[in-house]
């Protein structure tokens, strides 16, 4: 049966405890949870480098959690799926980015995280062509699994509205905003609706700051939220902060690094990259000479009228000018005392 309702992607505790990766006995629950966190961190960091608004990154992380509630981590590479979720989210939130920019960002993040040799992405090479088609294929896979029902409702708007209704200050709003961004790393979005997550985040933010919330009557009853669900959200978030920094765990065979895929370009000498320049006496630019051909002092190839008297000098090696995003130039999330990165994005005025 095909469901067309927008709010149809919520699981029970039993379903959430046995996702496909764990139910098939391929990986344990702890590894599955760490891979979820790792994929969400890739989407969050990639969105910052792509200069995307928080709504796009939140949508991408929700799509990521939903997909791995249907498919196994051992069948679909977490890095490739994370890139596809981020790219699909840019379209859903009407902030599109070029496919080459998405590939460049996720390639550079992988090289930095895993201490790989930096290799610029050649837009005319086989590797780029393979990665582009793989990203498109994964995007189609996401849409097929979701049945093209990709509506996402985020708790961010509820957090701000609820706090304004209770007359809370900006300090509580900022703390709750940071917590709701961090909540996207845990699969709360596939267990509770946005209102429950918003109340759980507000409850935890008030507890951390020592701010009293209305109790006569209890404030959460105004939003049709049960206390048990609200406290469960807070417990899951507290457990998230006790985890150490999550590293990539290789659980799937075909998942090779993006920079070392099986369709990579043939290796070229590191000390010489062949480029082509237009000959000086070619008005239409139809005659080309390899850049590694020795040039005479007058700027023309020695074999084409250099006079024979001028001494040929080898051309300097050209370095491809590929612009890569600077990791250090972005606003990095701050780490809490227990080692888990905490979002520091600001609440819009």
Secondary structure, 3 states (H helix, E strand, C coil): CCCCCCCCCCCCHHHHHCCHHHHCCCCCHHHHHHHHHHHHHHHHHHHHHCCCCHHHHHHHHHHHHHHCCCCCCCCCCHHHHHHHHHHHHHHHCCCCCCHHHHHHHHHHHHHHHCCCCCCCCCCCCHHHHHHHHHHHHHHHHHHHHHCCCCCCCCCHHHHHHHHHHCCCCHHHHHHHHHHHHHHHHCHHHHCCCHHHHHHHHHHHHHHHHCCCCCECCEHHHHHCCCHHHHHHHHHHHHHHHCCCCCCCCCCCCCCCCHHHCCCCCCCCCCCCCCCEEECCCCCCCCCEEECCCCECCCCCECCCCCCCCCCCECCCCCCCCCCCCCCCCCCCCEECCCCCEECCCCCCC
